[in-house]
Amino acid sequence: MARRFIPLTEVSEILDISAAQAYALVRTGDLPAIKVGGRGQWRVETSELENYIQRMYAETRDQLARQPGSLAEGADDASATHRD
């Protein structure tokens, strides 16, 4: 059975960010989490992490669509100029 909750250390590994950045996502409310245990360890529900990732994909698509000459278009140009 898949785990329902994961610690922030695992969140940071999955997103390839620092532990401080993962904690900041929780602290700002961008990534919902709960505190458990006597020492108040943070846990993130895996479904909330997946929701966050999907939300970031959607926000990135929206940002790129609003920007003329966006990164998506520039990426093809940049790779073409570095070819021999």
LUMBANU-841646 format. One record per residue: x, y, z of N, C-alpha, C in turn; chain. Coordinates in Angstrom, 1 decimal. Each point is the difference from the previous one (the first is absolute). Layout:
BEGIN
      n.x      n.y      n.z     ca.x     ca.y     ca.z      c.x      c.y      c.z   chain
        X        Y        Z        X        Y        Z        X        Y        Z       A
...
END
This chain:
BEGIN
      n.x      n.y      n.z     ca.x     ca.y     ca.z      c.x      c.y      c.z   chain
      0.8     -1.2      0.0     -0.8      1.2      0.0      0.9      1.3      0.0       A
     -0.3      0.9     -0.8      0.7      1.2     -0.1     -0.2      0.9      1.2       A
      1.1      0.7      0.4     -0.1      0.9      1.2     -0.9      1.2     -0.3       A
     -0.8      0.4      1.0     -0.8      1.1     -0.2      0.7      1.3      0.2       A
      1.0      0.0      1.0      0.7      1.3      0.4      1.5     -0.3     -0.2       A
      0.7      1.1     -0.3      1.5      0.0     -0.1      0.6      1.2      0.7       A
      1.2     -0.2      0.5      0.7      1.1      0.7      0.5      1.1     -1.0       A
      0.3      1.1      0.5      0.5      1.1     -0.9      1.3     -0.3     -0.6       A
      0.8     -0.9      0.6      1.3     -0.4     -0.6     -0.3     -0.7     -1.3       A
     -1.1     -0.8      0.0     -0.3     -0.8     -1.3     -0.6      1.0     -1.0       A
     -0.8      0.9      0.5     -0.6      1.1     -1.0      1.2      0.7     -0.7       A
      1.0      0.4      0.8      1.1      0.7     -0.6      0.8     -0.9     -1.0       A
      0.1     -1.3      0.3      0.6     -0.9     -1.0     -0.8     -0.1     -1.2       A
     -1.3     -0.2      0.1     -0.9     -0.2     -1.2      0.0      1.3     -0.9       A
      0.0      1.2      0.7      0.0      1.2     -0.8      1.4      0.5     -0.4       A
      1.0     -0.7      0.6      1.4      0.4     -0.3      0.2      1.5      0.5       A
     -0.4      0.3      1.2      0.2      1.3      0.6      0.6     -0.3      1.4       A
      0.4      1.1      0.7      0.6     -0.1      1.3     -1.1     -0.2      1.0       A
      0.4     -0.5      1.2     -0.9     -0.2      1.1     -0.7      1.3      0.4       A
      0.8      1.1      0.0     -0.5      1.3      0.3     -1.0      0.5     -1.0       A
      0.2     -0.3     -1.3     -1.1      0.3     -1.0     -1.2     -0.8      0.2       A
      0.1     -1.2      0.4     -1.2     -0.8      0.2     -0.8      0.5      1.2       A
      0.8      0.4      1.1     -0.7      0.5      1.2     -0.7      1.4     -0.4       A
      0.7      0.8     -0.8     -0.6      1.2     -0.5     -1.3     -0.2     -0.7       A
     -0.1     -1.0     -0.8     -1.3     -0.3     -0.7     -1.1     -0.3      0.9       A
      0.4     -0.7      1.1     -1.0     -0.4      1.0     -0.4      1.3      0.8       A
      1.0      0.7      0.4     -0.2      1.2      0.9     -0.9      1.0     -0.7       A
      0.2      0.2     -1.3     -0.8      1.0     -0.8     -1.4     -0.5     -0.4       A
     -0.2     -1.3      0.2     -1.3     -0.6     -0.3     -0.1     -0.5     -1.4       A
      1.1      0.1     -0.8      0.0     -0.5     -1.4     -0.2     -1.5      0.0       A
      0.6     -0.7      1.0     -0.1     -1.4      0.1     -0.6     -0.4      1.3       A
     -1.2     -0.4      0.1     -0.7     -0.4      1.2      0.8     -1.1      0.7       A
      0.1      0.1      1.4      0.7     -1.0      0.7     -0.6      0.0      1.5       A
      0.3     -1.0      0.7     -0.4     -0.1      1.4      1.2     -0.3      0.9       A
     -0.1      0.4      1.2      1.0     -0.3      1.0     -0.5     -1.2      0.9       A
      0.9     -0.9      0.2     -0.4     -1.2      0.7      1.1     -0.3      1.1       A
     -0.4     -0.7      1.0      0.9     -0.5      1.0      0.3      1.1      1.0       A
      0.7     -0.4      1.1      0.4      0.9      1.0      1.0      1.1     -0.4       A
      0.8     -0.3     -1.0      1.0      0.9     -0.4     -0.5      0.8     -1.2       A
     -1.2     -0.2     -0.4     -0.6      0.8     -1.1      0.7     -0.1     -1.3       A
      0.1     -1.3     -0.4      0.6     -0.3     -1.3     -1.0      0.3     -1.1       A
      0.4      0.6     -1.1     -0.9      0.3     -1.1     -0.1     -1.2     -0.9       A
     -1.3     -0.2     -0.5     -0.2     -1.0     -0.9     -1.0      0.5     -1.1       A
      0.3     -0.4     -1.2     -0.8      0.4     -1.2     -0.7     -1.2     -0.5       A
     -1.3      0.2     -0.3     -0.7     -1.1     -0.6      0.4     -0.1     -1.5       A
      0.2     -1.2     -0.4      0.5     -0.2     -1.4     -0.9      0.6     -1.0       A
     -1.3     -0.1      0.3     -0.9      0.6     -1.0      0.1      1.5     -0.1       A
      0.3      0.6      1.2      0.2      1.5      0.0      1.3      0.4     -0.8       A
      1.0     -0.9      0.1      1.2      0.3     -0.7     -0.2     -0.1     -1.5       A
     -0.8     -1.1     -0.4     -0.3     -0.1     -1.4     -0.9      1.1     -0.5       A
     -0.9      0.5      0.8     -0.8      1.2     -0.3      0.9      1.2     -0.2       A
      0.9      0.2      0.9      1.0      1.1     -0.2      0.7     -0.1     -1.3       A
      0.6     -1.1     -0.3      0.7     -0.2     -1.2     -0.9      0.3     -1.2       A
     -1.2     -0.5     -0.1     -0.9      0.3     -1.1     -0.3      1.5     -0.1       A
     -0.2      0.6      1.2     -0.2      1.5      0.0      1.2      0.8     -0.6       A
      1.2     -0.5      0.4      1.2      0.7     -0.5      0.1     -0.2     -1.6       A
     -0.3     -1.2     -0.5      0.0     -0.2     -1.4     -1.0      1.0     -0.7       A
     -1.2      0.1      0.6     -1.1      0.9     -0.6      0.5      1.4      0.1       A
      0.6      0.5      1.1      0.4      1.3      0.1      1.2      0.3     -1.0       A
      0.9     -0.9     -0.1      1.1      0.1     -1.0     -0.6      0.2     -1.4       A
     -0.9     -0.9     -0.4     -0.6      0.1     -1.3     -0.6      1.3     -0.2       A
     -0.8      0.5      1.0     -0.7      1.3     -0.2      1.1      1.1     -0.1       A
      1.0      0.0      0.8      1.0      1.0     -0.1      0.7      0.0     -1.4       A
      0.3     -1.1     -0.5      0.7     -0.1     -1.3     -0.9      0.4     -1.1       A
     -1.3     -0.3      0.1     -1.0      0.4     -1.0     -0.2      1.5     -0.1       A
      0.2      0.7      1.2     -0.2      1.5      0.0      1.3      0.7     -0.4       A
      1.1     -0.6     -0.1      1.3      0.6     -0.3      0.4     -0.2     -1.5       A
     -0.1      1.1     -0.8      0.5     -0.2     -1.3      1.5     -0.3      0.0       A
      0.5     -0.8     -0.9      1.4     -0.4      0.0      0.4     -0.8      1.3       A
     -1.0     -0.8      0.5      0.2     -0.7      1.2      1.1     -1.0      0.0       A
      0.3     -0.5      1.2      1.1     -1.0      0.1     -0.3     -1.2     -0.9       A
     -1.2     -0.4     -0.1     -0.3     -1.2     -0.9      0.4      0.3     -1.4       A
     -0.3      1.2     -0.5      0.4      0.3     -1.4      1.5      0.2      0.0       A
      0.6      0.6      1.0      1.5      0.3      0.0      0.8     -1.3      0.1       A
     -0.5     -1.0      0.6      0.7     -1.2      0.2      0.4     -0.6     -1.3       A
     -0.9      0.0     -1.0      0.3     -0.6     -1.3      1.1      0.9     -0.6       A
     -0.1      1.3      0.1      1.0      0.9     -0.6      1.3     -0.2      0.6       A
      0.1     -0.1      1.3      1.3     -0.2      0.7      0.7     -1.3     -0.3       A
     -0.8     -1.0     -0.1      0.7     -1.3     -0.4      0.4      0.0     -1.4       A
     -0.7      0.7     -0.9      0.4      0.1     -1.4      1.3      0.8     -0.2       A
      0.2      1.0      0.9      1.2      0.8     -0.2      1.3     -0.7      0.5       A
     -0.2     -1.0      0.9      1.1     -0.7      0.6      0.4     -1.3     -0.8       A
     -0.7     -0.3     -1.1      0.4     -1.1     -0.8      1.1      0.3     -0.9       A
      0.8     -1.0     -0.3      1.1      0.2     -1.0     -0.5     -0.4     -1.3       A
END
